[in-house]
Amino acid sequence: MKLTKYKLGDIANIEISGVDKKCIAGEFPVRLCNFVDVYRNWAITSEMAANFMEATARQTEINKFTIKKGQVVLTKDSETRDDIGISTYIADDFDDVVLGYHNALITPNPKLLNGKYLNALFHTDYAKRYFAFNASGSGQRYALSGEALNSFPVLLPPTLKEQEAIGNFFSLIDRKISLNRAINQNLEAMAKQLYDYWFVQFDFPNEEGKPYKSSGGEMVWNEKLKREIPEGWNIAKLENSFQVVSDKAKKEDIQHLLYAPIEVLPRKQMSFHDTAPIENAVSGLCKFEKGNILLSNRRVYFHKVCIAPFDGVTRDTVIVLKAINESTLGFDYQIINSEYFISYATKFSYGSEQPVLSWQDAKNYYYAKPNNETAKKYSNCVAPLINKVLEVQNELRELTKQRDELLPLLMNGQVSVNSDLSAD
């Protein structure tokens, strides 16, 4: 398939947004599609609108930067080079959603360029190399100039129909990825909701199967925790539930493993699927197994506490923990994932720029511990949810891998898709 080269500015209109996050009297209320929304999503859909930040904008800004179906948004500037040139496709029309600053709004000429195709092109290594090379600035901030954006070389297949087929193909994969993410969010929320009901509100089932505290269960003051806990409960240290995994690894022994450094661990998620190239794994390496808990020990307030969905290797910026009693993993995970622990760990981290948490401090965290039967009963309830979360994360990893492998092949014409393929 022969590809024709165009400059992006010749086949699309590019506008740089300056709409900030402030609410200013006299301006009109809007919802803001901001940098993070663009960065995290292959496509922006109407279902996301309710979660967008509230802000205000002038009427001229609303007219120019209200996002519409078929447009593409690109991150234009950031603190790091790798965070610019990240794109998303606008999959629906919006009435009151405006694009926020640090982003470029690209409106393709519909007679020449398909937005889904352009979004896919922006995700290729070809585009990433271009943006990295053309990013200006150093140290504090990097940016793409208007000239760099307008001059971006777009490679187009012979027909618009072929563009649409390629764009639709990747949109279908992204829909599956988005669905899987939504499934995991719901599963994690269910496990957390049950934990809060049983162990925060203390309405775990009593001997009669009734909610303990709501049914008059006795609460007693615990001086160590400075709060009331159910009668018969004890206090325990984190070291009573976890042991540190210290399976050090050499670079030459890990080529068959997946590499999960601190950077790929998501915030406030039970598990993860992203990995980094194994070639990047150089020093301070530690193996982990599926079911181990990975706890970031840098900037603990970012709340990176994840159950590993596969065997792999990480670096010493992550504490690898194994539950001493695997039958209570579900309960033990929620202890270390709690805001109470994160607050404690943040307080006991040392250093100013990137505070570091040591296990020697973390292991001394105290928490209220129910009898083993109650902890095990909760863990049994949520075990199917956790297992499904890990299964879906592995599926996400495979889907992402397939997408990234197919992307350059389709974009340079080495393979083709059915031109009748539709994402609608």
HELIX and SHEET records of a PDB file:
HELIX    1   1 LEU A    8  ILE A   11  1                                   4    
HELIX    2   2 PHE A   35  ARG A   40  1                                   6    
HELIX    3   3 SER A   46  ASN A   51  5                                   6    
HELIX    4   4 GLN A   59  PHE A   65  1                                   7    
HELIX    5   5 ARG A   81  ASP A   83  5                                   3    
HELIX    6   6 GLY A  115  PHE A  122  1                                   8    
HELIX    7   7 ASP A  125  ASN A  134  1                                  10    
HELIX    8   8 GLY A  146  ASN A  150  1                                   5    
HELIX    9   9 LEU A  160  TYR A  195  1                                  36    
HELIX   10  10 ASP A  196  VAL A  200  3                                   5    
HELIX   11  11 LEU A  238  ASN A  240  5                                   3    
HELIX   12  12 LYS A  251  ASP A  253  5                                   3    
HELIX   13  13 ILE A  262  VAL A  264  5                                   3    
HELIX   14  14 ILE A  278  ASN A  280  5                                   3    
HELIX   15  15 VAL A  300  PHE A  302  5                                   3    
HELIX   16  16 GLU A  326  THR A  328  5                                   3    
HELIX   17  17 LEU A  329  ASN A  337  1                                   9    
HELIX   18  18 GLU A  339  LYS A  347  1                                   9    
HELIX   19  19 TRP A  359  ALA A  362  1                                   4    
HELIX   20  20 ASN A  372  MET A  411  1                                  40    
SHEET    1   A 2 THR A   4  LYS A   7  0                                        
SHEET    2   A 2 PRO A 153  LEU A 156 -1                                        
SHEET    1   B 5 ALA A  12  ILE A  16  0                                        
SHEET    2   B 5 ASN A 103  PRO A 108 -1                                        
SHEET    3   B 5 VAL A  72  THR A  75 -1                                        
SHEET    4   B 5 SER A  87  ILE A  90 -1                                        
SHEET    5   B 5 ALA A  43  ILE A  44  1                                        
SHEET    1   C 3 MET A  53  ALA A  57  0                                        
SHEET    2   C 3 PHE A  28  CYS A  33 -1                                        
SHEET    3   C 3 VAL A  97  LEU A  99  1                                        
SHEET    1   D 2 ASP A  77  SER A  78  0                                        
SHEET    2   D 2 TYR A 142  ALA A 143 -1                                        
SHEET    1   E 2 MET A 219  ASN A 222  0                                        
SHEET    2   E 2 ARG A 227  PRO A 230 -1                                        
SHEET    1   F 2 ASN A 234  LYS A 237  0                                        
SHEET    2   F 2 TYR A 366  LYS A 369 -1                                        
SHEET    1   G 4 PHE A 242  VAL A 244  0                                        
SHEET    2   G 4 VAL A 318  ALA A 323 -1                                        
SHEET    3   G 4 ILE A 293  SER A 296 -1                                        
SHEET    4   G 4 VAL A 305  ILE A 307 -1                                        
SHEET    1   H 4 LYS A 248  ALA A 249  0                                        
SHEET    2   H 4 LEU A 285  PHE A 288 -1                                        
SHEET    3   H 4 GLY A 312  ARG A 315 -1                                        
SHEET    4   H 4 LEU A 258  TYR A 259  1                                        
END                                                                             
